Amino acid sequence: MLHFLQLGFLYLYFPEDKTEYIPVVIELVVLVILCIFVFRWLKRKSKKDAAKAKELEDRIMQAKKEQLEK
């Protein structure tokens, strides 16, 4: 019934010499570290942009309030 799902595993390559995994593991670690740095950078930038937007919104609301009082 689910025979078609097993066909993908026939073409996988699992090397006998496990040292062939070393470059792949190094690449994976580097990419994970890079992803963590990018995520943290985006989070900080988003927080700064939100603070700037809040400041701009406050200035606009203050200007509207002053305009309505006149």
PAVOKE-992221 format. One record per residue (C-alpha): x, y, z; residue in three letters. Coordinates in steps of 0.05 Angstrom, whole numbers, padded with zeros to 5 digits, always signed. Layout:
BEGIN
XYZAla;...
//
This chain:
BEGIN
+00000+00000+00000Met;+00054+00051+00019Leu;+00106+00020-00026His;+00116+00084-00065Phe;+00141+00119-00002Leu;+00198+00070+00006Gln;+00226+00083-00064Leu;+00260+00147-00041Gly;+00304+00110+00008Phe;+00333+00065-00045Leu;+00374+00122-00074Tyr;+00403+00149-00009Leu;+00478+00146+00000Tyr;+00506+00125+00068Phe;+00582+00122+00064Pro;+00621+00066+00097Glu;+00676+00115+00116Asp;+00643+00160+00169Lys;+00696+00214+00160Thr;+00658+00237+00099Glu;+00607+00266+00148Tyr;+00657+00315+00178Ile;+00651+00370+00125Pro;+00576+00364+00126Val;+00573+00371+00202Val;+00620+00431+00200Ile;+00577+00464+00147Glu;+00514+00450+00188Leu;+00545+00481+00251Val;+00568+00543+00213Val;+00499+00553+00181Leu;+00463+00544+00247Val;+00509+00595+00281Ile;+00498+00642+00222Leu;+00423+00634+00228Cys;+00425+00649+00302Ile;+00464+00713+00290Phe;+00417+00735+00235Val;+00356+00720+00278Phe;+00384+00760+00336Arg;+00403+00818+00290Trp;+00333+00820+00260Leu;+00302+00818+00329Lys;+00344+00877+00353Arg;+00330+00916+00289Lys;+00256+00903+00295Ser;+00256+00928+00367Lys;+00292+00992+00346Lys;+00244+01003+00288Asp;+00185+00992+00334Ala;+00212+01044+00382Ala;+00222+01094+00325Lys;+00151+01081+00299Ala;+00123+01091+00370Lys;+00161+01157+00376Glu;+00135+01180+00309Leu;+00065+01160+00327Glu;+00069+01198+00392Asp;+00094+01260+00357Arg;+00038+01256+00306Ile;-00015+01246+00360Met;+00014+01304+00400Gln;+00012+01349+00338Ala;-00060+01329+00323Lys;-00079+01342+00396Lys;-00048+01411+00394Glu;-00082+01426+00328Gln;-00150+01407+00356Leu;-00140+01451+00417Glu;-00128+01512+00374Lys;
//
